Amino acid sequence: MHPDWQFDHIDPLLSNPLNEVLADLRAQCPVTHSTKHGGFTAALTYDLIKQILGDHGSYSSAHGIAIPRLTMTGKPPIDYDPPLHTMYRKILQRHFTRAAVAKYDDTLRALVRQRIEDVLARGEGDLVTDLAHYLPPAAIALILGMPPEDGLKFVRWLEVMFVAARTGDPKTGGRAYQEFQEYIAGQLAQQRAAGADTVALAIADGTVDGRPLTSDEQINMFTILIIAGHETTVHGLSSMLYFLATVDGLRARLLNEPALLSKMIDECLRIEAPVVGIARTALRDTEVVSDGEKVVLVLNAANHDPAVFSEPAEFRCERDRNPHLAFGYGVHRCVGEHLALLEMRVVAEEVLSLLPDYRFAADFRPQWIGGRMTRGIESLPVQLR
């Protein structure tokens, strides 16, 4: 049906010229088949990707949203379709509205200022490891009602569990899982005693289909919140920090026109979506694939489609219309969208205030890295003296 392009969305060799490769491929074959990873079809145009994301009756998330499929214990809520997905999402939704996350602004801002001041005191640093990697776990810990400094513990536990699952080391993975579970149980007990209203308690007291969540379901919800709220936001922050330093005149313009900040953040997400692609499985024969076949929706390609975005390769923070798909679309749209946007806004404002003139070395070239779904910059070393 389609020319046999051997496209592989997670090939490290595509990391640096990815958007150029996608532009060429979209122009030549906007729906392309690959035999990689057991075979899949890649959708590369905005309208088709948005159509598939909005059609959960024809395209399912239940067989995994990543190709190759993520190695996880149990099934995370994002791997369900409505109505079960709707029930899981309802447990979280009120805690992730724009108004609900706004209360974390001051705490996140203080954390960011401290990290920037540490870099200033040293006269050098890496804005990825010193700032972007630190904030998202702290934000997730806050919204769970836990100490922000414990956020990095979550990440380490999950990294151990994933590596153990991939390498066949159940003893190490089981130990990390138990430590994670015991930590959550202790925090929940403290929150109940304090009469708190947190995401953690919402999960612990959550019901699906008229029954309480099992212990494994609760842990899976905690796990996916940490995973989804960590790596993607790290990449979003890293890309933004790169663009702030390299787009000619951008920082000066934002300092003079702070109202453009939200548009700047959207343009960063459009130009470099932290999630490269997500997968769906056809529930019936469609015009794109046959029943049971998998399709990868390449969000970066959608966000650079010239049919929707004029001069898509150019960074234009003044775009009046920027309907990018970095957060997805439809019933599975990212539940943590407003928290991620808050983190990006706080970092941008504090960097513009405290580090308005940071620079990279003259020979610096960004190295784009990624996993099965994500993409971001590995390192942003800065010299301040």
Protein Blocks (a to p, Z undefined) as FASTA:
>chain_A
ZZcdfbdfklmklmmmmmmmmmmmmmmomcccdfeehiaaddfbfklmmmmmmmmmlpcf
knojadcddddehjdfklpccfklmmmmmmmmmmmgmklmmmmmmmmmmmmmmmmmmmmm
nopacfklmmmmmmmmmmmmmmnopafklmmmmmmmmmmmmmmmmnopaklmmmmmmmmm
mmmmmmmmmmmmnopacfklmmmmpceehiacdfklmmmmmmmmmmmmmmmmmmmmmmmm
mmmmmmghklmmmmmmmmlmmmmmmmmmmmmgfblbacdddfbdcfkbcehiacdddfkl
mmmcfklmghklbccfkbfbdcbfklogajllcfklmmmmmmmmmmmmmmmmmmmmgccd
fklccdddddfkbccdfbdcddfZZ
